Amino acid sequence: MNTQAKIEVKNLSKQYGDVQAVTDVSFSVGDREVLGFLGPNGAGKTTVMKILTGFHFQTSGTALVDGIPVDEQPLEIKKRIGYLPENVPLYGDLTVDEYLAFTAEARFIPKNEREASINASLEACGLLNYRSRRIETLSKGYRQRAGLAQAILHDPPILILDEPTTGLDPNQIIEIRSLIKELGKRKTVILSTHILQEVEAICSQVLIIHDGSIAAQGTPEEIAGSIKGGDTWELILKYSGDNGAHIVNEKLSMLGAISNTAVESAADGIVNASFFIPSESEDSNAGERIFDWAVTQNLKILGMNRKKISIEDIFVKLTREERGK
């Protein structure tokens, strides 16, 4: 099977009756890239995934897999894609072995290759000791593993995974993340998730979709630069003193280099302040400048942290702005 996989989506739109689920979405995923697909519930992520896997057809636009239009050759596309939907369709009365054997036959894996394919997927998903167990007796986490095993059973060059770590315990999440990261070294992967740390741990590219349209795409660093005008750092300070949160907020807003302030009062007269300094305004004296300002306001600094903007910060900012917040 051709392992030079690539996905290209151009001006994709999907309408269900009067509901516009996806509007003019365009992106591409190169060979051996892992794309993190982010968005609030109902944003259109699953719709795009179902179009790419040939389960739904677009209203307009194009979706290409290895240069093949999905809506023209959906069966050929299914041979090239391993798909794990959010709600995995499983047969509880079958053992894991029987389920994978059924899947192997449905995927037209040659008989002389089926045993090796099943063993490889069982080992990859940590299911070798569970192969004789009926699926209905498995925990939710292990049922999820069985679903992932069927997705990789035919060794597809492309994986599309919709919330793959749902229902897993912390140790299982780490194991599945490691598996996906390893698979991404030789496959193209699209990963939909609500766990933002998962994107930072696994993905080389990020696409944020909201209300059916793309809000941002690129590496986390590129997205952070685009929404802040450069590489951005967050400074978090804790103060104690007589000034209330509203006074601190007012003073912070007067510093032209500081934006997006969020100030709140905590217990025992402590005020927490969180704000951003865009990189073009940043200089080696930024910390000293803030310290001097706090002294003039009779504020005592209890702590100061400087950290790079996270994918969570980016996600919250973009989706809230899209809602007009």
Residue, then its C-alpha position, 0 to 999 in steps of 0.5 A: m500500500n502506498t504510504q505517501a499519504k496526504i490530505e488536501v481540503k479546499n473550500l469544503s462546505k456541508q449543509y444539513g437542511d437549513v443548518q450550515a455545519v461547515t463553511d469554506v474550510s481549507f487545509s492540508v496535511g502532509d505525509r507523516e504529520v500529526l494534525g490536532f483538530l480542535g474546536p468546541n462541541g458542535a464546531g464541525k470537527t466530526t462533520v469534516m472527519k466523516i467527509l474525509t472518511g467517505f461516510h458523508f459527502q460535502t455540499s461543495g468544495t473538494a476533499l482529496v486523499d492521495g490526490i483521489p476525490v473522496d466523493e468519487q471513490p469512497l471505497e478506495i479511500k476507506k482502504r487508505i484510512g483507519y477511522l476511530p469514531e468518537n462512539v466506537p461501533l463494537y459487537g459485545d458478544l464477540t471476543v476481541d479476536e473474533y471482532l478483529a477477524f470479522t474486521a479483517e475479512a470486511r477490509f479484504i485483508p488476504k487470509n494468509e495475512r490476517e493472523a499477522s495483522i491481528n497480532a500486530s494490532l493487538e500488541a500495539c494496543g496492549l490487548l494480547n492478554y485480552r484477545s479471548r475476552r468478550i468485548e462486553t466484559l471489557s472496561k470502557g478503556y479497553r473497548q476503546r483500545a479494541g476500536l483503535a486496534q480495528a482502525i490500524l488493523h489494515d496498516p493504513p497510511i492515514l489515521i483519523l481519530d475522533e477523541p481516541t483517549t475518551g474513557l481511558d485512565p491516566n496510565q492508558i492515556i499516556e500509553i495511547r498518546s505514545l502509540i499515536k506519536e509513534l504511528g505519526k512517524r510513519k503515517t498521516v494522523i488527524l486527531s480530534t480531541h478536547i484535551l488541549q495538553e494532548v495536542e501539545a504532546i502529540c501534534s506537529q500542526v494544529l487546526i482550530i475550528h469554530d462555528g464551522s469555519i477555521a479560526a486558526q491553523g499552523t504550529p502552536e508557535e505560528i498561531a500564537g504569533s498570529i494572534k499576538g503579533g509575535d512570540t508572546w509571554e505571559l507574566i503572572l504576579k501576586y500582590s498583597g496590599d491595600n489596593g483592590a483588584h479594580i485599582v490594580n487593573e486600572k493601573l495595569s491598563m495604563l502601561g501601554a505594553i500590557s494588554n488582556t489584563a485579568v485581575e481578581s482578589a483572593a483571600d487575605g488581601i492578595v490580588n492575582a494579576s494575569f496579563f500579556i506583554p507582546s513580544e515586540s514590546e518585550d525588553s530585558n527590563a520588563g521584570e524590573r519595570i513591573f517591579d518598580w511600578a508595583v513599589t510605587q503603588n505600595l504593592k508587594i510582589l509575592g510571586m512572578n512567573r513568565k511563561k510562553i502562551s499555551i495552546e489552551d490560551i490560544f484556544v480560549k481566546l480564539t473561540r471566545e472572540e468568535r462568540g464576541k466575548 
